[in-house]
Amino acid sequence: MLPGRLADLPPGSFIQLADLLAGVAPGAEPISLAVGDPRGEVPAFVTQTIVREAARFGEYPPIVGTAEWRLAAQGWLRRRFGVELDTETQILPLNGTREGLFLAAFAVTPERKGGGRPVILLPNPFYQCYAAAVLAAGAEPVFVPALAEHGHLPDYAALPHALLERTAAAYLCSPSNPEGACADELYWRTLFGLADQYEFTVFADECYADIYRNKAPLGALSVRRPPFDRLLTFHSLSKRSGLPGLRSGIVAGDGVVMAKFRALRTYAGPQVPMPLLAASAAAWSDEAHVTANRARYAERFALAQQILGNRVRLPDGGFFLWLEVGDGVQMALTLWREAGVRVLPGAFMGREIERGKSRTNPGFPYIRVALVNDLSTIAAALERMSKILEEAAP
């Protein structure tokens, strides 16, 4: 248990999963579809760049990155979202998006807002980093259900005026983790309208922006346009390029907010090493490997639909299946005990709307299945799951 205000943090999703399965023998050779850990070969140009630049591990890297990295990041943002950002004031490198998503809350949270403790909004289910950031920054987390009837996105516009008056920031993940839902233009415009009216910052977690099935998701930058007031957007090579170990991302947006964020990172931000900045610049500049990644995910989703049939709701983006199974915790336990397949209960990513009533957790009826392994491994796992899911269907 963490001390002070962090004591309100829910246990980590994978800690809960380990506790759930502790002492339970798997029913077959274990296969994990629980963690969104992209698998695949590292592009050769990434390895070559790191080797070529290896001597620069002996240098302290600048907080703002290298000129080469900034131009590469600017170029990708231009190609992907059709906007021009200033490399000196509107773009910074991150040691993975989690670092940025955590620190951003500190940069915008005042001591008081709207006559009370500041509020930061987050979707429910949610990435655990959001809740940790909100509590650490001294704000009150408000978990807004991302329900099927709302397109699996949180309905921030329905919140009471008094609550929105206290709001300092709002997190939104699009494509969302775990549901794979994408915000459309109306959703983004509504959210930015609220941000302007109530003077809060939007944290757009768009790390899955380049993983989609049919149509590239509309990005926050494309809708907000320059000067990107009240917006920070976060992007990652972990998902786009399948390079989670590189720990490299981008934060971009409003120059005024970025100046505060940059000042904070001077104290607390872990810089990206010089050889990794060079490799990152190469990855942001190349689209061929990303197109190949998307093609592999398309094969995996087609396979899932073939094996699981109409139980599958294909997401608009991301690489997860969000399967409705009645009781996600019980199903995760059953799949492990009977089939040796490890999946994540949706409830472990959510928070109960009514304390003590587990079924009010928006993730309660779901399991999250990560399609990040090779095709043969995914096929073996889904085949084992299919019969169990079929028997459990109402």
C-alpha positions in Angstrom: 0.0 0.0 0.0 1.4 3.4 -1.0 1.3 6.2 1.5 -0.8 9.4 1.6 -2.9 10.4 -1.3 -1.5 7.5 -3.4 -3.2 5.1 -1.0 -6.3 5.6 -3.2 -4.7 4.0 -6.2 -6.3 0.8 -7.3 -3.9 -2.2 -7.5 -2.2 -2.5 -10.8 -4.1 -4.6 -13.4 -1.4 -7.2 -13.7 -0.9 -7.5 -9.9 -4.6 -8.2 -9.7 -4.3 -10.8 -12.4 -1.4 -12.5 -10.7 -3.3 -12.6 -7.5 -6.4 -14.1 -9.3 -4.4 -16.9 -10.9 -2.0 -17.6 -8.0 -1.9 -21.2 -7.1 -4.2 -22.2 -10.0 -2.5 -24.7 -12.4 -3.0 -23.9 -16.1 -5.0 -26.4 -18.1 -2.6 -26.6 -21.0 0.8 -25.2 -22.0 0.5 -21.5 -21.0 -0.1 -18.8 -23.6 -0.4 -15.2 -22.6 -2.7 -12.8 -24.4 -2.9 -10.5 -21.5 -0.2 -7.9 -22.1 -0.2 -5.4 -24.9 3.5 -6.1 -25.7 4.0 -5.8 -29.4 6.0 -8.7 -30.8 8.0 -8.9 -34.0 11.4 -8.2 -35.5 13.1 -4.9 -34.8 13.5 -3.1 -38.1 17.1 -3.4 -39.3 17.5 0.3 -39.7 16.8 0.8 -36.0 19.5 -1.7 -34.9 22.0 -0.2 -37.5 21.4 3.3 -36.2 21.9 2.4 -32.6 25.2 0.6 -33.4 26.4 3.5 -35.5 25.6 6.0 -32.8 26.6 3.9 -29.8 29.5 6.1 -28.8 27.0 8.8 -28.0 25.8 6.8 -25.0 28.7 8.8 -23.5 26.9 12.1 -23.8 24.1 13.6 -21.7 21.1 14.0 -24.1 19.3 17.3 -24.2 15.8 17.6 -22.8 14.5 18.9 -26.1 16.1 16.1 -28.2 18.4 16.6 -31.1 17.6 18.8 -34.2 17.4 15.6 -36.2 14.9 14.1 -33.9 12.7 17.3 -33.8 12.6 17.5 -37.5 11.7 13.9 -37.8 8.9 14.3 -35.2 7.7 17.4 -37.0 7.7 15.6 -40.3 5.6 12.7 -39.0 3.1 15.0 -37.3 2.7 16.9 -40.6 2.2 13.7 -42.6 -0.1 12.1 -40.2 -2.3 15.0 -39.1 -1.7 17.7 -41.8 -0.5 20.3 -39.3 2.7 22.3 -38.8 4.2 22.4 -35.3 7.1 24.5 -34.2 10.1 22.4 -33.4 11.4 24.7 -30.7 8.2 25.3 -28.7 5.6 22.7 -29.5 7.4 19.3 -29.7 9.4 17.4 -27.1 10.8 13.8 -26.9 9.6 11.5 -24.2 11.1 8.4 -22.5 7.9 6.5 -23.5 4.5 8.1 -23.4 3.8 6.8 -19.9 6.4 9.3 -18.6 4.7 12.2 -20.4 1.1 11.1 -19.4 2.2 11.0 -15.8 4.1 14.3 -15.6 1.6 16.3 -17.6 -0.9 16.4 -14.7 1.7 18.2 -12.5 2.2 20.9 -15.2 -1.5 22.0 -15.3 -2.9 21.3 -11.8 -3.4 24.3 -9.6 -3.8 24.2 -5.8 -7.5 25.1 -6.2 -9.9 25.5 -9.1 -13.6 26.4 -9.1 -13.6 27.0 -5.4 -12.3 23.5 -4.5 -9.9 20.7 -5.1 -9.0 20.4 -8.8 -10.6 17.6 -10.8 -9.0 15.6 -13.6 -11.3 13.5 -15.7 -10.4 10.1 -17.0 -12.2 7.3 -18.9 -13.4 4.2 -17.1 -11.9 1.7 -17.9 -8.6 3.5 -17.9 -4.8 3.2 -18.3 -3.6 2.9 -14.7 -1.0 5.6 -15.2 -3.7 8.2 -15.5 -5.0 7.6 -12.0 -1.5 7.6 -10.5 -0.8 10.9 -12.2 -4.0 12.5 -11.0 -3.6 11.5 -7.4 0.1 12.3 -7.3 -0.6 15.8 -8.6 -3.1 16.4 -5.8 -6.2 16.4 -8.0 -9.4 14.4 -7.6 -9.8 11.7 -10.2 -13.3 11.5 -11.7 -13.9 8.2 -13.5 -16.3 8.7 -16.3 -17.8 5.4 -17.7 -16.9 4.6 -21.4 -20.0 2.5 -22.1 -21.1 0.8 -25.3 -24.1 3.1 -25.6 -21.6 6.1 -25.8 -19.4 4.4 -28.4 -17.0 3.2 -25.6 -15.9 6.8 -25.1 -16.5 8.8 -21.9 -19.4 11.3 -22.0 -17.6 14.3 -20.4 -20.3 16.7 -21.7 -22.9 15.1 -19.4 -21.0 16.0 -16.3 -22.4 18.6 -13.9 -21.4 22.3 -14.3 -20.0 22.5 -10.8 -17.7 19.5 -11.5 -16.5 20.9 -14.8 -15.8 24.2 -13.1 -13.2 22.4 -11.0 -11.7 20.5 -13.9 -8.0 21.1 -14.6 -7.5 18.4 -17.3 -9.2 15.5 -19.1 -7.5 12.4 -20.4 -8.8 10.7 -23.6 -7.3 7.7 -25.3 -8.1 7.4 -29.0 -8.0 4.7 -30.3 -8.9 3.7 -26.8 -7.3 1.0 -24.6 -9.0 -1.4 -24.1 -12.0 -1.0 -26.4 -10.4 0.3 -29.6 -12.9 3.1 -30.0 -11.9 6.2 -32.0 -13.1 9.8 -31.4 -14.7 11.4 -34.4 -14.7 15.1 -35.3 -17.9 15.8 -33.3 -16.5 14.2 -30.2 -13.2 16.1 -30.4 -15.0 19.4 -31.0 -17.3 18.8 -28.1 -14.4 18.0 -25.8 -12.4 21.1 -26.9 -15.6 23.2 -26.5 -15.7 22.1 -22.9 -12.0 22.7 -22.4 -12.4 26.3 -23.7 -15.6 26.9 -21.6 -14.2 25.5 -18.4 -10.5 26.3 -19.0 -8.9 22.8 -18.8 -6.3 21.0 -20.8 -7.0 17.9 -22.9 -4.4 15.1 -22.7 -4.9 13.1 -25.9 -3.3 9.7 -25.5 -3.0 8.7 -29.2 -0.3 6.0 -28.9 -2.4 3.6 -31.1 -3.0 6.3 -33.8 -1.1 4.3 -36.5 -2.7 1.0 -35.7 -6.1 0.8 -37.3 -8.2 -1.5 -39.6 -9.8 0.6 -42.3 -9.5 4.3 -41.8 -6.8 6.3 -40.0 -8.3 7.7 -36.8 -8.9 11.5 -36.7 -6.3 13.0 -34.4 -6.7 15.8 -31.9 -4.2 18.0 -33.7 -6.2 17.7 -36.9 -9.3 19.0 -35.2 -7.8 21.6 -32.8 -5.5 23.2 -35.4 -2.8 25.8 -34.6 -2.0 27.1 -32.1 -3.5 24.0 -30.4 -4.8 25.8 -27.3 -5.4 23.6 -24.3 -4.0 20.4 -26.0 -1.2 18.0 -25.3 -1.1 15.0 -27.5 1.1 11.9 -26.8 2.5 9.4 -29.4 4.7 6.4 -29.1 7.0 4.1 -31.1 6.1 1.3 -28.7 2.8 0.7 -30.6 3.4 2.4 -34.0 6.7 0.7 -34.7 6.5 -2.3 -32.3 9.4 -1.0 -30.3 8.3 -1.0 -26.6 11.9 -1.4 -25.4 13.1 1.7 -27.2 11.1 3.8 -24.7 10.6 6.7 -27.1 7.6 8.9 -27.7 6.4 12.4 -28.5 4.4 15.1 -26.7 3.2 18.0 -28.8 0.7 20.8 -28.7 0.0 24.2 -27.0 3.2 26.1 -26.7 2.2 27.8 -23.5 1.4 24.4 -21.8 4.5 22.8 -23.4 6.7 25.5 -21.8 5.5 24.5 -18.4 5.9 20.8 -19.3 9.4 21.4 -20.5 10.3 23.3 -17.3 9.0 20.4 -15.2 11.0 17.8 -17.2 14.2 19.7 -16.5 13.8 18.5 -12.9 12.0 15.2 -13.4 12.2 14.0 -16.9 14.4 11.1 -17.9 16.0 12.1 -21.2 16.1 9.8 -24.2 19.8 8.6 -24.8 21.4 10.0 -28.0 21.6 6.8 -29.9 17.9 6.1 -29.2 17.0 9.6 -30.4 18.8 8.8 -33.6 17.0 5.5 -33.9 13.7 7.2 -33.1 14.2 9.8 -35.7 14.7 7.0 -38.3 11.5 5.3 -37.1 9.4 8.4 -37.2 10.7 9.0 -40.7 9.8 5.6 -42.1 6.3 4.4 -43.0 7.1 1.1 -44.7 7.6 -0.8 -41.4 4.4 0.7 -40.0 2.3 -0.4 -43.0 3.7 -3.9 -42.6 2.7 -3.8 -38.9 -0.8 -2.9 -39.8 -1.0 -5.7 -42.3 0.1 -8.2 -39.6 -2.6 -6.9 -37.2 -5.2 -7.2 -40.0 -4.3 -10.9 -40.4 -4.6 -11.4 -36.6 -8.1 -9.8 -36.5 -9.2 -11.8 -39.5 -8.0 -14.9 -37.7 -9.9 -14.0 -34.5 -13.1 -13.4 -36.4 -12.7 -16.7 -38.2 -12.2 -18.7 -35.0 -14.5 -16.8 -32.6 -17.1 -15.7 -35.1 -19.8 -13.3 -34.0 -18.5 -13.1 -30.5 -15.9 -10.7 -31.9 -16.5 -6.9 -32.1 -13.7 -5.7 -34.4 -12.3 -2.5 -33.0 -11.6 0.6 -35.1 -8.1 0.9 -33.8 -5.5 -0.7 -31.5 -4.7 -4.4 -31.2 -7.1 -5.6 -28.5 -10.3 -7.7 -28.6 -12.8 -6.4 -26.0 -15.0 -9.5 -25.6 -18.2 -9.4 -23.6 -18.4 -12.6 -21.6 -20.8 -12.0 -18.7 -18.2 -12.0 -15.9 -14.7 -11.1 -17.0 -13.0 -12.1 -13.8 -14.6 -15.5 -13.7 -14.0 -16.1 -17.4 -10.3 -15.2 -17.1 -10.0 -17.7 -14.3 -11.8 -20.4 -16.3 -9.7 -19.8 -19.4 -6.5 -20.2 -17.4 -7.6 -23.2 -15.4 -9.1 -25.1 -18.3 -7.2 -23.9 -21.3 -3.9 -22.3 -20.1 -4.8 -19.0 -21.8 -4.0 -15.8 -19.8 -6.2 -12.8 -20.5 -7.0 -9.6 -18.6 -10.4 -9.2 -16.9 -11.9 -5.9 -18.0 -12.8 -5.1 -14.4 -9.1 -4.9 -13.6 -8.8 -1.8 -15.8 -11.9 -0.2 -14.4 -13.4 1.3 -11.2 -16.8 0.5 -9.7 -19.3 3.3 -10.1 -21.0 2.3 -6.9 -18.5 1.2 -4.3 -18.8 -2.5 -3.3 -21.0 -3.3 -6.3 -18.7 -5.1 -8.8 -21.2 -5.2 -11.6 -21.2 -1.4 -11.8 -17.6 -1.5 -13.0 -17.9 -0.8 -16.7 -15.2 -3.4 -17.4 -17.0 -6.2 -15.4 -18.6 -8.1 -18.4 -15.4 -8.0 -20.5 -12.0 -9.6 -21.0 -9.2 -7.9 -22.9 -7.3 -10.1 -25.4 -4.1 -8.7 -26.9 -3.4 -9.9 -30.4 0.4 -9.2 -30.3 1.8 -12.8 -30.7 2.6 -14.6 -33.9 -0.3 -16.0 -35.9 0.3 -19.6 -34.9 0.4 -18.7 -31.1 -2.8 -16.6 -31.4 -4.5 -19.4 -33.4 -3.7 -22.0 -30.7 -4.9 -19.7 -27.9 -8.1 -18.7 -29.6 -9.0 -22.3 -30.6 -8.7 -23.2 -26.9 -10.8 -20.2 -25.9 -13.5 -20.8 -28.5 -15.1 -23.9 -27.0 -15.1 -22.4 -23.5 -16.6 -19.1 -24.7 -19.3 -21.0 -26.7 -20.3 -23.0 -23.7 -20.5 -19.9 -21.5 -22.7 -18.0 -24.0 -26.2 -17.3 -22.8 
